[in-house]
Amino acid sequence: MILFYDTDHTVDARKWRLFSQAGELKIDTVNDAEAAVMTNPLRITYAGDIIVQGSAYCGGATAAANRVALIGSANNFTADQVITKLRPALILNGSGGPQIRFAMTGNEFMDLTGNAYFDGTNWLPYYAPYHKLLFQFSMNSGTVGIYRGDPNVSPVIWQGLQTWDSAGKIRERNRGEFQGSWYNYTPSCFVDTFSIPADSALCKYMLIGGTCFWEIYVALTTYTTYGVIKVSVPRIMTAPHHHFQFVVRAYTATIGWENVYGHVSASSATVDFYRLNNAAWPTGQSQIYFACGHHPIDPIG
């Protein structure tokens, strides 16, 4: 044991004892009578662990701004803490199960995850049997996204629940389209007796929740009579469990304006147009216009 005596200290706690005990190097502070004032405030183990009962400081000062976090202690920080490393993270660690992680991925993404982390290549689960969640903000593009991952899938495959662009427009459930925005698409015909002039095809659709609003306007030329005209719809409009029917206005060069019967077959992703009473479509030019229809849809990507 080595005893140090601090002659400059004014209170009766001027002695330090340095000694080895039970595989540890220990320091006690004692009063002049060598009755322990604080037992083992500092211990160093053979494994290299440093155990401090009070607070540890760095930066050459004993101010709270330089306090070091200690495992097992109620750390109370009063100044900003900085983590500088590749993929820095703050982790809330449960007892061997899922973890909550606040991290920075690369120089672009701010991530808040539940039960998942990015290893530089893949997203991996902490605890595979549980669900995963990712809340991500891109500091480059300004987009925000919420994603979920299924249990027992590794690497994690994120499924979009909802995303926002920098202007606040919303994408729902893995969709590429923004909610409430109109999109053009160019339809095609599934029969070889039709042609659709490129300059006369104008079709649009819009998604809001589980409903698709759409507009069809096609001008086509038939070379032989035919019972049905099949026009494609966007893939996003297909709904495996839904069909619907409607009556629209159509114009043919030989007959003029008339009502026609429309049927959407979700499995084939087409709109099938029939003349009433199943009469054949005449040869020549025809125009079909259908606006503001709605179509229940399933959430598909």
C-alpha beads as a LAMMPS data file, in Angstrom:
LAMMPS data file: protein, C-alpha beads

301 atoms
300 bonds

1 atom types
1 bond types

-500.0 500.0 xlo xhi
-500.0 500.0 ylo yhi
-500.0 500.0 zlo zhi

Masses

1 110.0

Atoms # bond

1 1 1 0.000 0.000 0.000
2 1 1 1.185 3.518 -0.784
3 1 1 -0.136 6.467 1.261
4 1 1 -0.305 9.985 -0.231
5 1 1 -0.818 13.051 1.963
6 1 1 -2.176 16.311 0.533
7 1 1 -0.807 19.111 2.672
8 1 1 -2.601 21.844 0.740
9 1 1 -6.085 20.450 1.313
10 1 1 -7.816 22.372 4.113
11 1 1 -10.402 19.804 5.216
12 1 1 -9.824 16.583 7.113
13 1 1 -9.773 14.326 4.050
14 1 1 -6.184 14.740 2.908
15 1 1 -4.920 11.157 2.610
16 1 1 -5.057 8.795 -0.378
17 1 1 -4.307 5.059 -0.210
18 1 1 -3.188 3.171 -3.324
19 1 1 -3.227 -0.612 -2.900
20 1 1 -3.895 -3.922 -4.653
21 1 1 -6.682 -6.211 -3.498
22 1 1 -8.576 -9.163 -4.998
23 1 1 -7.090 -8.658 -8.457
24 1 1 -7.798 -4.929 -8.572
25 1 1 -5.780 -1.749 -8.109
26 1 1 -7.765 0.502 -5.775
27 1 1 -7.676 4.057 -4.428
28 1 1 -9.314 5.143 -1.158
29 1 1 -9.688 8.659 0.194
30 1 1 -9.405 8.839 3.972
31 1 1 -9.266 11.435 6.703
32 1 1 -6.234 12.127 8.851
33 1 1 -7.213 9.414 11.286
34 1 1 -7.292 7.002 8.323
35 1 1 -10.945 6.125 8.801
36 1 1 -12.338 5.613 5.319
37 1 1 -14.256 8.588 3.961
38 1 1 -14.986 7.001 0.548
39 1 1 -14.219 3.355 -0.069
40 1 1 -12.759 2.487 -3.477
41 1 1 -13.884 5.552 -5.489
42 1 1 -11.575 4.297 -8.284
43 1 1 -10.729 0.699 -9.240
44 1 1 -8.752 -0.757 -12.132
45 1 1 -9.121 -4.456 -12.951
46 1 1 -6.647 -6.834 -14.586
47 1 1 -9.015 -6.904 -17.591
48 1 1 -8.438 -3.163 -18.088
49 1 1 -11.798 -1.967 -16.797
50 1 1 -11.860 1.340 -14.906
51 1 1 -14.640 1.536 -12.322
52 1 1 -15.561 4.992 -11.012
53 1 1 -18.130 5.583 -8.283
54 1 1 -18.616 9.260 -9.032
55 1 1 -18.382 11.121 -12.347
56 1 1 -15.577 10.941 -14.894
57 1 1 -14.529 14.040 -16.853
58 1 1 -12.406 14.593 -19.933
59 1 1 -10.984 17.620 -21.692
60 1 1 -8.801 18.765 -18.834
61 1 1 -11.611 20.217 -16.724
62 1 1 -14.015 19.054 -14.039
63 1 1 -17.048 20.735 -15.570
64 1 1 -20.288 18.959 -16.325
65 1 1 -19.770 19.754 -20.014
66 1 1 -16.887 17.243 -20.011
67 1 1 -18.661 14.425 -18.202
68 1 1 -18.084 10.927 -19.637
69 1 1 -20.943 8.420 -19.841
70 1 1 -20.493 5.536 -17.431
71 1 1 -22.088 2.106 -17.850
72 1 1 -24.522 1.393 -15.043
73 1 1 -24.696 5.007 -13.872
74 1 1 -27.494 7.558 -14.057
75 1 1 -25.657 9.845 -16.464
76 1 1 -26.967 13.399 -16.572
77 1 1 -25.565 15.448 -19.447
78 1 1 -25.944 19.221 -19.481
79 1 1 -24.077 19.840 -22.757
80 1 1 -24.303 18.558 -26.341
81 1 1 -22.784 15.128 -26.934
82 1 1 -21.122 14.358 -30.284
83 1 1 -20.595 10.902 -31.807
84 1 1 -18.160 11.000 -34.736
85 1 1 -17.733 7.711 -36.600
86 1 1 -18.989 5.775 -39.606
87 1 1 -22.762 5.272 -39.160
88 1 1 -23.018 6.832 -35.664
89 1 1 -25.963 5.613 -33.595
90 1 1 -27.712 5.968 -30.261
91 1 1 -29.131 2.584 -29.227
92 1 1 -31.786 1.655 -26.664
93 1 1 -30.873 -1.926 -25.863
94 1 1 -33.393 -4.319 -24.356
95 1 1 -32.552 -7.612 -22.712
96 1 1 -31.269 -9.466 -25.770
97 1 1 -34.303 -8.762 -27.951
98 1 1 -35.310 -5.918 -30.281
99 1 1 -33.513 -2.612 -30.041
100 1 1 -34.499 0.960 -30.876
101 1 1 -31.816 2.777 -32.840
102 1 1 -31.391 6.432 -33.780
103 1 1 -28.660 6.587 -36.407
104 1 1 -27.138 8.371 -39.378
105 1 1 -26.684 6.267 -42.524
106 1 1 -23.978 7.655 -44.779
107 1 1 -23.992 11.429 -45.098
108 1 1 -27.634 11.605 -46.184
109 1 1 -30.146 9.644 -44.105
110 1 1 -31.439 10.116 -40.587
111 1 1 -32.904 6.801 -39.438
112 1 1 -35.058 5.841 -36.488
113 1 1 -35.468 2.072 -36.451
114 1 1 -37.097 -0.538 -34.312
115 1 1 -35.470 -3.980 -34.337
116 1 1 -33.222 -3.307 -37.348
117 1 1 -29.842 -1.796 -38.226
118 1 1 -27.814 -1.078 -41.367
119 1 1 -24.427 -2.841 -41.551
120 1 1 -23.182 -0.858 -44.551
121 1 1 -24.636 -3.283 -47.099
122 1 1 -27.942 -4.684 -45.815
123 1 1 -30.634 -3.949 -43.265
124 1 1 -30.521 -6.708 -40.658
125 1 1 -32.788 -7.565 -37.715
126 1 1 -31.743 -7.578 -34.080
127 1 1 -34.400 -10.172 -33.312
128 1 1 -35.697 -11.975 -36.402
129 1 1 -39.083 -13.252 -35.081
130 1 1 -40.345 -9.693 -34.513
131 1 1 -41.566 -6.992 -36.905
132 1 1 -39.242 -4.139 -37.951
133 1 1 -39.917 -0.427 -38.460
134 1 1 -37.939 2.315 -40.212
135 1 1 -38.641 6.040 -40.085
136 1 1 -36.233 7.714 -42.532
137 1 1 -35.505 11.314 -43.532
138 1 1 -33.277 12.170 -46.503
139 1 1 -31.305 15.337 -45.849
140 1 1 -30.434 15.407 -49.560
141 1 1 -33.869 15.131 -51.193
142 1 1 -36.045 16.179 -48.264
143 1 1 -38.199 13.037 -48.490
144 1 1 -39.641 11.310 -45.430
145 1 1 -40.702 7.667 -45.321
146 1 1 -42.200 5.112 -42.949
147 1 1 -41.478 1.460 -43.743
148 1 1 -42.107 -1.915 -42.097
149 1 1 -40.440 -5.312 -42.346
150 1 1 -41.938 -8.772 -41.816
151 1 1 -40.814 -11.205 -39.106
152 1 1 -38.264 -13.912 -39.916
153 1 1 -36.951 -12.149 -43.040
154 1 1 -33.219 -11.349 -43.176
155 1 1 -31.937 -9.154 -44.729
156 1 1 -34.942 -6.957 -44.024
157 1 1 -37.147 -6.141 -47.027
158 1 1 -38.765 -2.784 -46.351
159 1 1 -42.362 -2.248 -47.429
160 1 1 -43.440 1.357 -47.753
161 1 1 -46.324 2.375 -45.491
162 1 1 -46.268 6.049 -46.445
163 1 1 -43.782 8.532 -47.900
164 1 1 -43.724 12.296 -48.383
165 1 1 -41.677 14.296 -50.882
166 1 1 -40.068 17.645 -50.055
167 1 1 -43.270 19.462 -51.070
168 1 1 -45.415 17.351 -48.728
169 1 1 -47.089 15.201 -51.387
170 1 1 -47.970 11.720 -50.123
171 1 1 -47.295 8.252 -51.506
172 1 1 -49.208 5.378 -49.917
173 1 1 -48.393 1.698 -49.434
174 1 1 -45.517 1.009 -51.826
175 1 1 -47.074 3.118 -54.579
176 1 1 -45.019 5.149 -56.985
177 1 1 -47.816 7.684 -57.540
178 1 1 -48.598 10.638 -55.275
179 1 1 -52.004 10.646 -53.664
180 1 1 -54.424 13.051 -55.329
181 1 1 -52.255 13.691 -58.424
182 1 1 -53.371 12.986 -61.987
183 1 1 -51.141 10.780 -64.152
184 1 1 -51.311 10.213 -67.892
185 1 1 -50.961 6.793 -69.449
186 1 1 -51.151 5.526 -73.000
187 1 1 -53.495 2.551 -73.370
188 1 1 -53.180 -0.329 -75.761
189 1 1 -55.754 -2.560 -77.445
190 1 1 -55.756 -6.334 -77.048
191 1 1 -57.292 -7.165 -80.430
192 1 1 -55.485 -7.009 -83.746
193 1 1 -58.383 -5.374 -85.590
194 1 1 -57.882 -2.009 -83.865
195 1 1 -55.377 0.787 -84.003
196 1 1 -55.190 3.715 -81.561
197 1 1 -53.666 6.864 -83.069
198 1 1 -50.929 8.097 -80.769
199 1 1 -52.059 11.704 -81.031
200 1 1 -55.641 10.946 -80.009
201 1 1 -55.136 8.742 -76.941
202 1 1 -55.548 10.615 -73.668
203 1 1 -56.115 8.697 -70.458
204 1 1 -55.543 9.702 -66.826
205 1 1 -55.898 8.231 -63.353
206 1 1 -55.610 9.406 -59.741
207 1 1 -55.298 7.457 -56.469
208 1 1 -56.840 8.458 -53.158
209 1 1 -56.747 5.803 -50.473
210 1 1 -58.361 2.629 -51.773
211 1 1 -60.090 4.354 -54.688
212 1 1 -58.819 5.034 -58.194
213 1 1 -60.424 7.859 -60.191
214 1 1 -59.778 7.646 -63.899
215 1 1 -60.571 9.063 -67.298
216 1 1 -60.501 7.219 -70.627
217 1 1 -60.664 8.822 -74.039
218 1 1 -59.649 6.760 -77.056
219 1 1 -60.144 7.346 -80.756
220 1 1 -59.672 4.189 -82.795
221 1 1 -60.267 2.700 -86.203
222 1 1 -61.732 -0.768 -86.720
223 1 1 -61.103 -2.646 -89.930
224 1 1 -63.668 -5.373 -89.333
225 1 1 -66.746 -5.610 -87.131
226 1 1 -65.986 -6.831 -83.634
227 1 1 -68.048 -7.590 -80.539
228 1 1 -65.856 -6.072 -77.837
229 1 1 -63.181 -3.391 -77.584
230 1 1 -60.548 -4.148 -74.909
231 1 1 -58.503 -1.198 -73.649
232 1 1 -55.675 -1.546 -71.121
233 1 1 -55.638 0.235 -67.771
234 1 1 -52.612 1.064 -65.593
235 1 1 -51.372 -1.839 -63.490
236 1 1 -52.013 0.184 -60.358
237 1 1 -55.729 0.051 -61.172
238 1 1 -55.968 -3.716 -61.131
239 1 1 -57.767 -5.169 -58.124
240 1 1 -57.738 -8.972 -57.852
241 1 1 -60.995 -9.096 -55.875
242 1 1 -63.085 -6.417 -57.577
243 1 1 -65.019 -5.928 -60.793
244 1 1 -67.347 -3.144 -61.714
245 1 1 -69.587 -2.186 -64.599
246 1 1 -70.751 1.127 -66.018
247 1 1 -72.529 2.784 -68.946
248 1 1 -70.638 5.454 -70.919
249 1 1 -71.035 7.510 -74.054
250 1 1 -69.397 6.478 -77.301
251 1 1 -69.365 7.929 -80.796
252 1 1 -69.053 5.984 -84.012
253 1 1 -68.789 7.478 -87.458
254 1 1 -71.698 5.433 -88.813
255 1 1 -74.096 5.644 -85.834
256 1 1 -73.158 8.792 -83.908
257 1 1 -73.410 9.111 -80.119
258 1 1 -74.809 6.192 -78.129
259 1 1 -74.567 4.581 -74.723
260 1 1 -72.199 1.625 -74.433
261 1 1 -71.640 -0.888 -71.689
262 1 1 -68.252 -1.073 -69.926
263 1 1 -66.863 -3.829 -67.751
264 1 1 -63.571 -3.844 -65.830
265 1 1 -61.954 -7.207 -65.380
266 1 1 -59.291 -6.830 -62.702
267 1 1 -57.610 -10.124 -63.538
268 1 1 -56.913 -9.059 -67.129
269 1 1 -56.383 -5.364 -66.333
270 1 1 -58.570 -4.227 -69.214
271 1 1 -61.724 -2.215 -69.743
272 1 1 -64.044 -4.156 -72.041
273 1 1 -66.525 -2.021 -74.007
274 1 1 -69.671 -3.573 -75.512
275 1 1 -72.435 -1.980 -77.484
276 1 1 -75.872 -2.402 -75.936
277 1 1 -77.611 -5.669 -76.810
278 1 1 -74.137 -6.985 -77.697
279 1 1 -74.314 -5.459 -81.155
280 1 1 -71.080 -5.509 -83.125
281 1 1 -68.893 -2.425 -83.297
282 1 1 -69.055 -1.059 -86.838
283 1 1 -66.016 -0.533 -89.002
284 1 1 -64.533 2.933 -89.275
285 1 1 -63.664 5.501 -86.626
286 1 1 -65.006 5.366 -83.056
287 1 1 -64.489 7.450 -79.931
288 1 1 -65.064 6.260 -76.360
289 1 1 -65.102 8.697 -73.444
290 1 1 -65.425 7.777 -69.786
291 1 1 -64.656 10.236 -66.984
292 1 1 -64.641 10.391 -63.182
293 1 1 -65.141 6.698 -62.670
294 1 1 -64.000 5.133 -59.447
295 1 1 -62.569 1.717 -58.921
296 1 1 -61.851 0.055 -55.537
297 1 1 -58.251 -1.115 -55.550
298 1 1 -56.013 -3.286 -53.442
299 1 1 -52.674 -1.971 -52.147
300 1 1 -50.152 -3.158 -54.694
301 1 1 -46.686 -1.874 -55.493

Bonds

1 1 1 2
2 1 2 3
3 1 3 4
4 1 4 5
5 1 5 6
6 1 6 7
7 1 7 8
8 1 8 9
9 1 9 10
10 1 10 11
11 1 11 12
12 1 12 13
13 1 13 14
14 1 14 15
15 1 15 16
16 1 16 17
17 1 17 18
18 1 18 19
19 1 19 20
20 1 20 21
21 1 21 22
22 1 22 23
23 1 23 24
24 1 24 25
25 1 25 26
26 1 26 27
27 1 27 28
28 1 28 29
29 1 29 30
30 1 30 31
31 1 31 32
32 1 32 33
33 1 33 34
34 1 34 35
35 1 35 36
36 1 36 37
37 1 37 38
38 1 38 39
39 1 39 40
40 1 40 41
41 1 41 42
42 1 42 43
43 1 43 44
44 1 44 45
45 1 45 46
46 1 46 47
47 1 47 48
48 1 48 49
49 1 49 50
50 1 50 51
51 1 51 52
52 1 52 53
53 1 53 54
54 1 54 55
55 1 55 56
56 1 56 57
57 1 57 58
58 1 58 59
59 1 59 60
60 1 60 61
61 1 61 62
62 1 62 63
63 1 63 64
64 1 64 65
65 1 65 66
66 1 66 67
67 1 67 68
68 1 68 69
69 1 69 70
70 1 70 71
71 1 71 72
72 1 72 73
73 1 73 74
74 1 74 75
75 1 75 76
76 1 76 77
77 1 77 78
78 1 78 79
79 1 79 80
80 1 80 81
81 1 81 82
82 1 82 83
83 1 83 84
84 1 84 85
85 1 85 86
86 1 86 87
87 1 87 88
88 1 88 89
89 1 89 90
90 1 90 91
91 1 91 92
92 1 92 93
93 1 93 94
94 1 94 95
95 1 95 96
96 1 96 97
97 1 97 98
98 1 98 99
99 1 99 100
100 1 100 101
101 1 101 102
102 1 102 103
103 1 103 104
104 1 104 105
105 1 105 106
106 1 106 107
107 1 107 108
108 1 108 109
109 1 109 110
110 1 110 111
111 1 111 112
112 1 112 113
113 1 113 114
114 1 114 115
115 1 115 116
116 1 116 117
117 1 117 118
118 1 118 119
119 1 119 120
120 1 120 121
121 1 121 122
122 1 122 123
123 1 123 124
124 1 124 125
125 1 125 126
126 1 126 127
127 1 127 128
128 1 128 129
129 1 129 130
130 1 130 131
131 1 131 132
132 1 132 133
133 1 133 134
134 1 134 135
135 1 135 136
136 1 136 137
137 1 137 138
138 1 138 139
139 1 139 140
140 1 140 141
141 1 141 142
142 1 142 143
143 1 143 144
144 1 144 145
145 1 145 146
146 1 146 147
147 1 147 148
148 1 148 149
149 1 149 150
150 1 150 151
151 1 151 152
152 1 152 153
153 1 153 154
154 1 154 155
155 1 155 156
156 1 156 157
157 1 157 158
158 1 158 159
159 1 159 160
160 1 160 161
161 1 161 162
162 1 162 163
163 1 163 164
164 1 164 165
165 1 165 166
166 1 166 167
167 1 167 168
168 1 168 169
169 1 169 170
170 1 170 171
171 1 171 172
172 1 172 173
173 1 173 174
174 1 174 175
175 1 175 176
176 1 176 177
177 1 177 178
178 1 178 179
179 1 179 180
180 1 180 181
181 1 181 182
182 1 182 183
183 1 183 184
184 1 184 185
185 1 185 186
186 1 186 187
187 1 187 188
188 1 188 189
189 1 189 190
190 1 190 191
191 1 191 192
192 1 192 193
193 1 193 194
194 1 194 195
195 1 195 196
196 1 196 197
197 1 197 198
198 1 198 199
199 1 199 200
200 1 200 201
201 1 201 202
202 1 202 203
203 1 203 204
204 1 204 205
205 1 205 206
206 1 206 207
207 1 207 208
208 1 208 209
209 1 209 210
210 1 210 211
211 1 211 212
212 1 212 213
213 1 213 214
214 1 214 215
215 1 215 216
216 1 216 217
217 1 217 218
218 1 218 219
219 1 219 220
220 1 220 221
221 1 221 222
222 1 222 223
223 1 223 224
224 1 224 225
225 1 225 226
226 1 226 227
227 1 227 228
228 1 228 229
229 1 229 230
230 1 230 231
231 1 231 232
232 1 232 233
233 1 233 234
234 1 234 235
235 1 235 236
236 1 236 237
237 1 237 238
238 1 238 239
239 1 239 240
240 1 240 241
241 1 241 242
242 1 242 243
243 1 243 244
244 1 244 245
245 1 245 246
246 1 246 247
247 1 247 248
248 1 248 249
249 1 249 250
250 1 250 251
251 1 251 252
252 1 252 253
253 1 253 254
254 1 254 255
255 1 255 256
256 1 256 257
257 1 257 258
258 1 258 259
259 1 259 260
260 1 260 261
261 1 261 262
262 1 262 263
263 1 263 264
264 1 264 265
265 1 265 266
266 1 266 267
267 1 267 268
268 1 268 269
269 1 269 270
270 1 270 271
271 1 271 272
272 1 272 273
273 1 273 274
274 1 274 275
275 1 275 276
276 1 276 277
277 1 277 278
278 1 278 279
279 1 279 280
280 1 280 281
281 1 281 282
282 1 282 283
283 1 283 284
284 1 284 285
285 1 285 286
286 1 286 287
287 1 287 288
288 1 288 289
289 1 289 290
290 1 290 291
291 1 291 292
292 1 292 293
293 1 293 294
294 1 294 295
295 1 295 296
296 1 296 297
297 1 297 298
298 1 298 299
299 1 299 300
300 1 300 301
